[in-house]
Amino acid sequence: MNGTIWSKAYHIAMFVWYTFLFTILLLVNPDDLPDGLFLYGGPWKYLTFLNLVLQMVFFGFAVVVDLQHLFVKGKELKRLNLYKDLLYSVMAFPVGAFVVAIFWIIFTYDRELVYPNSIDELFPPWLNHSMHTIVLPLLLLESLLQPHAYPKRKNGLAILGLISVAYVSWVCWIYFAVGIWVYPLLGKLSPLGLAALFSVSVGLVISLFLLGEVLNSYVWGK
């Protein structure tokens, strides 16, 4: 019972937190954008922003499901829980973990390739860490507070693959539309290098999906 109470309180707190971050980023004045950022696509072209939206949607839906326990029983409640678990296992956890991992890998190598110094004037360090660091600990805490039913592996990987292709296509569309890559790193790579980077990125996010599945089984059993 205590675990249920804690998980419900956690879902509410996280929904408020990600709504707060989403609002801050959405209200950024386009005239204040530093060099290296461009208007086309707005913040919706950045995986970091899309991930914040994803986390907000997941925790918001989790709050709705928690409240539905008071009104809905049986198959309908089971269906809602399955949707929530699918959203977490296939999207929220692997994408959130990927954003943290890929950002800090590239940032450590050369921050100008992913987060130029000029951005510090617009986004203070606490906001940077809110977007690119604490996302992962918060997801791990969710995994520890509540078990999640993972889909069949082939189904989960198929959905995750479609999501990955959709975002890569969006990034390429922006480049063909305005002639500028969303991330400076992409502009330094040959077509073969781009294909390799995209392939490695998809492989990484798939690995993180499998890691989440293993973690869930380790903590909660089958």
C-alpha positions, 0 to 999 in steps of 0.5 A: 500500500505504501509503495502505491501511495509513493508511486502516485505522489511521485507521478504527480510531482514529476508531471508538475516538474516536467510541465514546469520545464516544458513551459520555460522552454516553450516561452523562450523568446525567439529573438533571444536565441544565440548563434547556432540556433535557428527558428525553423521547427522551433524547439520541436526539432530538438530531441531534448525538448521532445523528450521533455514532452514525452516525460510530461505526457507519460507522467501525466498519463500515469496520474490519470491511470492512478486516479482511474483506480478509484473509478474503473475496475476490471478489463478497462483498468487493465487496458489503461495500465498496459497503455501506460506501461507501453508508453514507459517501456518503449518510449519514456525510458529508452528515449530519456536514457538515450538523450542523457547518454548521447548528450554527455558522450558528445559534450565530453568530446566537444561541447560545441558539437552539441551544446555551444558555449553561447547557449549558456547565456540562455539556459543556465546550468541548472536547466541544462542538467534538468534537461540532460542529466537528472532525467535518467535518475528520475526514470530509474526511480520510477522503475524502482517504485513501480513494476512495468509490463513490457510488451513482446520484445519484437513488438517493442523493438518494432515500435521503437524502430518506427519512432527512431526512423520518424525522428531521423526523417524529421531531422533530415527534412529540416536540413533539406528545408533550410540547409542547416543541420539541427545539430552541428555535429551532423554538418561535419560528417560525410553521408557515410558518416551520417549513416553510421551515426544514425545506425549507432544511435538506433542501436544505442536506443534499442540497447537501452530498451533492453536494459530497461527490460532487464532492470524491470525483471531484476527488480520485480521478477517476471 
